[in-house]
Amino acid sequence: MSSSMGSGSIRRSAGALFRGVLSAAGAKPGTFSDVPTTFCASTASTDPSAATTATTALASGAAGNAGRTARNGFPVRTVAALAASGLLATPLLAGTAYADPKTPAPPRKMSQIGGDRLGTPGVQVAPKPGAPKLPGPDALTARSWIVSDAASGKVLAAKNPHWKLAPASTLKMLFADTVMPKFPKNQKYTVKPTDLAGMGAGSSLVGIKENLTYTVHDLWLGVFLRSGNDAVHTLSAMNGGTEATVAEMQKHAKELNANDTHVVTPDGYDAPGQVSSAYDLSLFARSGLQNADFREYCSTASAQFPGDKGKDGKRATFGIQNTNRLLSGDYDIKPYPGIAGVKNGSTTNAGSTFTGVAQRGDRKLLVTVMNPEKKEHNEAYKEAAKLLDWGFAAADKVEPVGRLVGPRSEDDGTGAAKGGGKNGHGNTQAALDSTDSSAGAWTALGITGGALVLLGVVAMAVHRRWPLPELVRGRRPRK
């Protein structure tokens, strides 16, 4: 890639890879393929510990039996194509979960954090009269997905959101939310050869070179735009090493009530036992988006990255583009109107994964999609766009089927805020009723053409409504 690419410019191509990034074409099973225009050679895991036996299709559940599943789900890993979904038979009853007998079915018991229905297999949606129809299983083929209101946390619809699956690079959201507050963006660091050791074969890279100096700002651009495992490992080295960083990520996940998540690598590279869920990934995004720097990096469409030193001692730069195709676009998909991040991923075990946030008017929605069965180009983004379209149209015309909980310091995950008196462990619906539209606000003045959005914020408890002071699309980084 030529170093003449201007700052903030976007190039859409059918498969161009930027300098320093390894193509995943012909990659071995288990390796990264975070560049959306390249694919791994196999979708089957070669890790015996990742294999699970497909369960049988689940029968439909009556209202009296809905949500009686245990709080903690089975540790299921990604091994094959995903199960086809079934829509609810009625708006208020948990629907039949349909599964192709040739593909794995979701666990019978999954976590109920955020609401009983979120632990019930299959599609969960509760439309009011006049609500738009949710796209069917032919259009939404992901094994697991969730669409929620980013401010209130109300879940508008979901399919198997607590299914524990391989997360790929969407796990980098947890990495960023854990590590980013520790280092000022102008801090400089000279990369040691040992910092880049231990990266998995076929890792996505931004092109960091040993013995060269980078700012923390540079490194985070590498993490978010190119999903660079070399940037993750460098920041982990600054943070005391990979082992210490993984331990901190796990601790932070627990604080966020993300109990489906087990961290093995800081970059999301396939590893035995490493799992998360669509629900947890949405929690990570929602938490990270409270940080202005996090919002800046995840909303940057393209930037210049430091290269090698020339003979004159000056550093060259080269262009990098965000691999989130709802943000940067591609030859077969346009940037999504109002998109403002967050993170994509793709590995052999995980398939394609994506978490995104978008805004229309005052409404801001989060969507997470994990492992579409349909293996078409950019499929995860296409399904995420369908869910966002539906969510913006349906937001006021559906009853929430659950909620994104706040951190443990303010939310015990049962549906009631801590300090709620004798009813502190009341049912989830009571908590949902408490998150009415008058509880705080994000007042957006507009979000068009990459313009900055100035937001008025009413300070509210995190478990009720989280403020996001600024959402932008296609931001150009400050020089």
Salt bridges, closest charged atoms under 4 A:
ASP149 OD2 - ARG363 NH1 3.36
ASP177 OD2 - HIS252 NE2 2.72
GLU248 OE1 - LYS182 NZ 2.49
ASP260 OD2 - HIS162 ND1 2.57
ASP267 OD2 - HIS233 NE2 3.02
ASP293 OD1 - LYS185 NZ 3.11
GLU296 OE1 - LYS185 NZ 2.74
GLU296 OE1 - ARG478 NH2 3.42
ASP308 OD2 - ARG19 NH2 3.08
ASP330 OD2 - ARG325 NE 3.65
ASP330 OD2 - HIS377 NE2 3.75
ASP332 OD2 - HIS377 ND1 2.61
ASP332 OD2 - LYS382 NZ 3.71
ASP389 OD1 - ARG360 NH2 2.97
ASP396 OD1 - ARG363 NH2 2.70
GLU399 OE2 - LYS128 NZ 3.89
ASP411 OD2 - ARG403 NH1 2.83
ASP412 OD2 - HIS425 ND1 3.17
GLU470 OE2 - ARG475 NH2 2.73
